[in-house]
Amino acid sequence: MTKRQTRQKIRKAVIPVAGFGTRFLPMTIAMPKEMMPIVDKPVIQIIVEQIAKAGIEEIIFITGRNKRAIEDHFDYSGELEQLLRENNKLDQLHEVHRISQLAKFVFVRQNKMLGNGHAILMAKEVVGDEPFLMCWGDEFIEAKISPATQLVETYNHYGTSIIGVMPVPEEKFSKYGMMKPTGKIESKTFRISGIVEKPEQAKSPSKYAMMGGAIFTPEIFRSLEHAKPSLQGEIYYVDGVNILTKHEKVHAHQLTGRWWDSGNKAEYIKANIHFALQHKELKDSIREFIKQQH
């Protein structure tokens, strides 16, 4: 293995959260889907905590209509902290204060829903000319080493854009962006020549789908600017990545852990059951309830 070179530190992360969350209507008419809880913690907080553990200093949310709750959740709340202090609820006080200190938070408004690529492009001025971590706001990976840390460590070794991937069953190829490797896949990290969006099972170039986010070099912004919009004027990240691979090396890295898609109703319910069974205050009563259903 070649000696690891010093790379530009990944200091910033971008999280697009402007989507309407239509799969969870009517709940998401006024409530961001990213604020839906996994037991007692919003999905977006789980993601932010993983990002912070990876050493990220600044998190840029790309927001839209009815997303103010996300901003409020991570904001400093002097009145709430004072109330908790006066009522001697010190554990809750500590937790509320800790959340507001996880990182520096920046909020950029995406006024028009013009695709996930357009959402990433909205962060250009805040990110500047440096590599950054990008994560979606409605999926997360449960792992001993957070997916954000896995991606940062892989970037530190390769110095290229890194797409987080995991293998998916053949019958689900048509639901994801599938990696197109440049050659035979012989390790957890492999170079790609592009991504095929939601291919038919027989036409998928691999079994690896984008999951857990990515690290992009700033060249992704120029690639997205050159991407051809759809007939509806939307720009997709896949088109940006496919352009990016023509200008510089891009790698995929197989992440370890269990992927949870909280944007899917069934998977969201499964995630709540799974984590409730690990919760010290809830696990016994939840386990007993499940037994009674059989």
Secondary structure, DSSP 8 states (H G I E B T S, - for coil): -----------EEEEE-----GGGTTGGGTS-GGG-EETTEEHHHHHHHHHHHTT--EEEEEE-TT-HHHHHHHS--HHHHHHHHHTT-HHHHHHHHHHHTSSEEEEEE--S---HHHHHHTTHHHH-SS-EEE--SSEEEE-SS-HHHHHHHHHHHH-SEEEEEEE--GGGGGGSEEEEESS---SSEEEEEEEEES--GGG-S-SEEEEEEEEE-THHHHHHHTS---TTS---HHHHHHHHTTTS-EEEEE--SEEEETTSHHHHHHHHHHHHTT-TTTHHHHHHHHHHT-
